[in-house]
């Protein structure tokens, strides 16, 4: 469920663009006016604003925002204003450039495991357009071994998003997945199951796994002997949790981005912006249940100024 608050009447994009242009004029930018408009428009309305603003003022509004805003506020707003395929393509490019392998694999797992096949294809096209080379080439150049094969197969594979999975087939796949992960000799089977099944099918498989083993798949993998668990197991664990319990998974990611000294702003921005129109309301509820405090309270204490106001608006704070 979306967390953003939309106006009761459909806004006029021409008026929005005039108001935004006024907010940009003069010394400094009226950031509160920018937030008032853009944080309360859905994806199609923001796309209209981009088109109308370009026609009215012969300027890309994202380029204007980049000039007017700064630091984390600028990064969050630009991510919000981009269409989903471009946004995810940029997120993937950033992940593939990082030297932190765990962070890279986590971001790739989050993007690929939560997207339908047509979304993945759109992201790949946007990536090629932005970077001048195929996404597959960069995955193959950056990753190796089973993790490389996993994400290439996510990118190149086919799956029937509409198909369901009979209980006995789900149980069979659950056992195949378990045996593949714990025998350490058959990553190919695990890769095939994870990349050829739809999200709905995978949830059935993970439900069957829980029924059979008395624990979630990600819990069992997490408890593996450290000498046996490798990078591929850790990546599969993240995918299993992301697919079977997305609200719990992303509430934990958000909490870890803010706990302790300092804030992982890149992660905070990525999760809030990319989930605001999808399931951030559910993530907020899971966060409150698990950590006994509202997500908005933790964001408020870890951010400042217009950056804080913008994130809180996306979270749904009036």
C-alpha positions as CSV (number, residue, x, y, z in Angstrom):
1,X,0.0,0.0,0.0
2,X,1.2,3.5,-0.9
3,X,2.2,5.9,1.9
4,X,2.0,9.2,0.0
5,X,-0.9,11.6,0.5
6,X,-2.5,12.7,-2.7
7,X,-4.8,15.7,-3.0
8,X,-8.5,14.9,-3.2
9,X,-8.9,16.6,-6.6
10,X,-6.6,15.7,-9.5
11,X,-4.1,18.5,-9.8
12,X,-3.6,20.5,-12.9
13,X,0.0,19.9,-14.2
14,X,0.1,23.4,-15.8
15,X,-0.6,25.1,-12.5
16,X,1.9,22.8,-10.8
17,X,4.6,23.8,-13.3
18,X,3.8,27.5,-12.9
19,X,4.0,27.1,-9.1
20,X,7.3,25.2,-9.4
21,X,8.8,27.7,-11.7
22,X,7.9,30.5,-9.2
23,X,9.5,28.4,-6.4
24,X,12.8,28.3,-8.4
25,X,13.0,32.0,-9.2
26,X,14.9,34.6,-7.3
27,X,17.6,34.0,-4.7
28,X,17.3,30.5,-3.3
29,X,14.6,28.0,-3.9
30,X,11.3,27.7,-2.1
31,X,12.0,24.1,-1.1
32,X,8.8,23.8,1.0
33,X,6.7,24.7,-2.1
34,X,8.6,22.1,-4.2
35,X,7.9,19.5,-1.5
36,X,4.3,20.5,-1.2
37,X,3.8,19.8,-4.9
38,X,6.1,16.9,-5.9
39,X,5.9,14.8,-2.7
40,X,2.1,14.6,-3.2
41,X,2.0,13.6,-6.9
42,X,1.9,10.0,-8.1
43,X,4.2,8.6,-10.8
44,X,1.9,9.5,-13.7
45,X,1.3,13.0,-12.4
46,X,5.1,13.5,-12.0
47,X,5.7,12.3,-15.5
48,X,3.1,14.9,-16.7
49,X,4.9,17.6,-14.8
50,X,8.2,16.7,-16.4
51,X,6.6,16.8,-19.9
52,X,4.6,20.0,-19.3
53,X,7.5,21.8,-17.6
54,X,9.7,21.0,-20.6
55,X,7.1,22.4,-23.0
56,X,6.4,25.5,-21.0
57,X,10.0,26.5,-20.0
58,X,12.1,24.5,-22.5
59,X,14.0,23.0,-19.6
60,X,14.2,19.6,-18.0
61,X,12.8,20.0,-14.5
62,X,15.2,17.4,-13.2
63,X,18.1,19.5,-14.4
64,X,16.6,22.5,-12.7
65,X,16.1,20.6,-9.5
66,X,19.7,19.5,-9.6
67,X,20.7,23.1,-9.7
68,X,18.3,24.3,-7.0
69,X,18.6,21.5,-4.4
70,X,21.6,20.1,-2.6
71,X,23.1,17.1,-0.9
72,X,20.7,14.3,0.3
73,X,17.6,16.3,-0.5
74,X,18.7,16.7,-4.1
75,X,19.5,13.0,-4.4
76,X,16.2,11.9,-3.0
77,X,14.1,14.4,-5.1
78,X,15.9,13.4,-8.3
79,X,15.3,9.7,-7.6
80,X,11.7,10.5,-6.9
81,X,11.2,12.4,-10.2
82,X,12.7,9.7,-12.4
83,X,10.5,7.0,-14.0
84,X,10.9,3.6,-12.4
85,X,13.0,1.9,-15.0
86,X,15.5,4.7,-15.1
87,X,15.5,5.0,-11.3
88,X,16.3,1.2,-10.9
89,X,18.9,1.3,-13.7
90,X,20.7,4.1,-11.9
91,X,20.4,2.2,-8.6
92,X,21.9,-0.9,-10.2
93,X,24.7,1.1,-11.8
94,X,25.6,2.5,-8.4
95,X,25.5,-1.0,-6.8
96,X,27.8,-2.5,-9.5
97,X,30.3,0.3,-8.9
98,X,30.6,-0.2,-5.2
99,X,33.6,-2.1,-3.7
100,X,31.3,-3.5,-1.0
101,X,30.3,-6.9,-2.3
102,X,27.6,-7.6,0.3
103,X,26.0,-4.2,-0.3
104,X,26.2,-4.8,-4.1
105,X,24.5,-8.2,-3.9
106,X,21.9,-7.0,-1.5
107,X,20.8,-4.2,-3.9
108,X,20.8,-6.5,-6.9
109,X,18.8,-9.0,-4.9
110,X,16.2,-6.4,-3.9
111,X,15.8,-5.1,-7.4
112,X,15.6,-8.3,-9.3
113,X,13.6,-10.4,-6.8
114,X,10.8,-7.8,-6.5
115,X,10.3,-7.1,-10.2
116,X,8.2,-8.8,-12.8
117,X,9.9,-9.9,-16.0
118,X,8.6,-7.0,-18.1
119,X,9.9,-4.6,-15.4
120,X,13.3,-6.3,-15.6
121,X,13.3,-5.9,-19.4
122,X,12.5,-2.2,-19.1
123,X,15.3,-1.7,-16.5
124,X,17.8,-3.4,-18.8
125,X,16.8,-1.1,-21.7
126,X,17.1,2.0,-19.5
127,X,20.5,0.8,-18.3
128,X,21.8,0.3,-21.8
129,X,20.5,3.8,-22.8
130,X,22.1,5.5,-19.8
131,X,25.4,3.7,-19.8
132,X,26.0,2.8,-23.5
133,X,26.4,-0.9,-22.7
134,X,24.2,-3.9,-21.7
135,X,23.5,-4.5,-18.0
136,X,24.5,-8.1,-18.5
137,X,28.0,-7.1,-19.6
138,X,28.5,-5.1,-16.3
139,X,27.1,-7.9,-14.2
140,X,29.4,-10.4,-15.9
141,X,32.4,-8.0,-15.5
142,X,31.7,-7.3,-11.8
143,X,30.5,-10.6,-10.3
144,X,31.8,-14.1,-10.5
145,X,30.7,-17.7,-9.8
146,X,27.2,-18.6,-8.7
147,X,26.2,-15.0,-7.9
148,X,27.1,-13.9,-11.4
149,X,25.1,-16.8,-12.9
150,X,22.1,-16.0,-10.6
151,X,21.8,-12.4,-11.6
152,X,22.4,-13.0,-15.3
153,X,19.7,-15.6,-15.2
154,X,17.3,-13.1,-13.5
155,X,18.1,-10.8,-16.4
156,X,17.9,-13.3,-19.2
157,X,15.5,-15.9,-18.0
158,X,11.8,-16.3,-18.6
159,X,9.0,-16.9,-16.2
160,X,5.2,-17.0,-16.3
161,X,4.1,-14.3,-13.9
162,X,0.4,-15.4,-14.1
163,X,1.0,-19.1,-13.5
164,X,0.2,-20.6,-10.1
165,X,2.0,-23.6,-8.4
166,X,0.2,-26.7,-7.1
167,X,1.0,-27.5,-3.5
168,X,2.9,-30.7,-4.3
169,X,5.1,-28.9,-6.9
170,X,5.8,-26.2,-4.3
171,X,6.8,-28.8,-1.8
172,X,9.0,-30.5,-4.4
173,X,10.8,-27.2,-5.2
174,X,11.2,-26.5,-1.5
175,X,13.1,-29.8,-1.0
176,X,15.1,-29.2,-4.2
177,X,16.1,-25.8,-2.9
178,X,17.0,-27.1,0.5
179,X,19.1,-29.9,-0.9
180,X,20.8,-27.7,-3.4
181,X,21.9,-25.2,-0.8
182,X,23.0,-27.7,1.8
183,X,24.9,-30.2,-0.4
184,X,27.1,-27.4,-1.8
185,X,27.2,-29.1,-5.2
186,X,24.2,-27.9,-7.0
187,X,23.8,-24.1,-7.1
188,X,22.3,-24.5,-10.6
189,X,19.1,-26.0,-9.2
190,X,18.7,-23.1,-6.7
191,X,19.4,-20.6,-9.4
192,X,16.8,-22.2,-11.7
193,X,14.1,-22.2,-9.0
194,X,14.7,-18.6,-7.9
195,X,14.8,-17.1,-11.4
196,X,12.2,-19.2,-13.2
197,X,9.4,-18.9,-10.6
198,X,7.2,-15.8,-10.2
199,X,7.0,-14.0,-6.8
200,X,3.7,-15.7,-6.1
201,X,5.1,-19.1,-6.9
202,X,8.2,-18.4,-4.8
203,X,6.0,-17.5,-1.8
204,X,4.3,-20.8,-2.1
205,X,7.7,-22.6,-2.2
206,X,8.9,-20.7,0.9
207,X,5.6,-21.4,2.6
208,X,6.1,-25.1,1.9
209,X,9.7,-24.8,3.1
210,X,8.5,-23.4,6.4
211,X,5.9,-26.1,6.8
212,X,8.4,-28.8,6.1
213,X,11.4,-27.5,8.1
214,X,9.6,-25.5,10.9
215,X,11.6,-22.4,10.0
216,X,11.8,-19.9,7.2
217,X,14.3,-20.6,4.5
218,X,16.3,-17.5,5.3
219,X,16.5,-18.5,9.0
220,X,17.8,-21.9,8.1
221,X,20.5,-20.4,5.8
222,X,21.4,-17.9,8.4
223,X,22.1,-20.6,10.9
224,X,24.4,-22.5,8.6
225,X,28.0,-23.1,9.8
226,X,30.1,-20.1,8.8
227,X,32.6,-22.4,7.2
228,X,29.9,-23.7,4.9
229,X,28.1,-20.5,4.1
230,X,29.4,-18.5,1.2
231,X,28.5,-15.4,-0.8
232,X,25.9,-17.2,-2.8
233,X,24.2,-18.5,0.4
234,X,24.1,-15.0,1.8
235,X,22.6,-13.7,-1.4
236,X,19.9,-16.4,-1.5
237,X,19.1,-15.7,2.1
238,X,18.4,-12.1,1.3
239,X,16.3,-13.1,-1.7
240,X,14.3,-15.6,0.4
241,X,13.5,-13.0,3.0
242,X,12.8,-10.2,0.5
243,X,10.3,-12.4,-1.3
244,X,8.7,-14.3,1.6
245,X,8.5,-11.3,4.1
246,X,9.1,-8.1,2.2
247,X,7.7,-5.8,4.8
248,X,9.8,-7.4,7.5
249,X,12.9,-7.4,5.3
250,X,12.7,-3.7,4.3
251,X,11.7,-2.6,7.8
252,X,15.0,-4.2,9.0
253,X,17.0,-2.6,6.1
254,X,15.6,0.8,7.1
255,X,16.3,0.3,10.8
256,X,19.9,-0.7,10.1
257,X,20.4,2.3,7.9
258,X,19.7,4.6,10.9
259,X,20.8,2.8,14.0
260,X,24.0,3.7,15.8
261,X,26.2,6.6,14.9
262,X,25.7,8.1,11.5
263,X,23.1,7.3,8.8
264,X,23.3,5.3,5.7
265,X,21.5,7.9,3.6
266,X,21.9,6.1,0.3
267,X,19.9,3.1,1.7
268,X,17.4,5.2,3.5
269,X,16.7,7.2,0.4
270,X,16.6,4.1,-1.9
271,X,14.0,2.2,0.2
272,X,11.8,5.2,1.1
273,X,11.7,6.5,-2.5
274,X,11.3,3.2,-4.3
275,X,8.6,1.8,-2.0
276,X,6.6,5.0,-1.2
277,X,4.0,4.2,-4.0
278,X,4.1,0.4,-3.6
279,X,4.2,-0.9,0.0
280,X,5.8,1.6,2.3
281,X,2.6,1.8,4.4
282,X,3.0,-2.0,5.1
283,X,6.7,-1.5,5.8
284,X,5.8,1.3,8.3
285,X,3.4,-1.0,10.1
286,X,6.1,-3.8,10.3
287,X,8.7,-1.3,11.5
288,X,6.4,-0.2,14.4
289,X,5.6,-3.8,15.4
290,X,9.2,-4.8,15.4
291,X,11.0,-1.8,16.8
292,X,8.2,-0.3,19.0
293,X,8.6,3.1,17.5
294,X,7.2,4.8,14.3
295,X,9.5,4.9,11.2
296,X,8.7,8.6,11.0
297,X,10.2,9.2,14.5
298,X,13.5,7.5,13.6
299,X,13.7,9.3,10.3
300,X,13.0,12.6,12.0
301,X,15.8,12.1,14.5
302,X,18.3,11.0,11.8
303,X,17.7,13.7,9.1
304,X,17.5,17.4,9.0
305,X,15.9,20.4,7.2
306,X,14.2,19.9,3.8
307,X,15.7,16.4,3.4
308,X,13.8,15.4,6.5
309,X,10.6,17.2,5.4
310,X,10.7,15.4,2.0
311,X,11.2,11.9,3.4
312,X,8.5,12.4,6.0
313,X,6.1,13.6,3.3
314,X,6.8,10.4,1.3
315,X,6.4,8.3,4.5
316,X,2.9,9.9,4.9
317,X,3.4,12.4,7.7
318,X,1.0,15.3,7.1
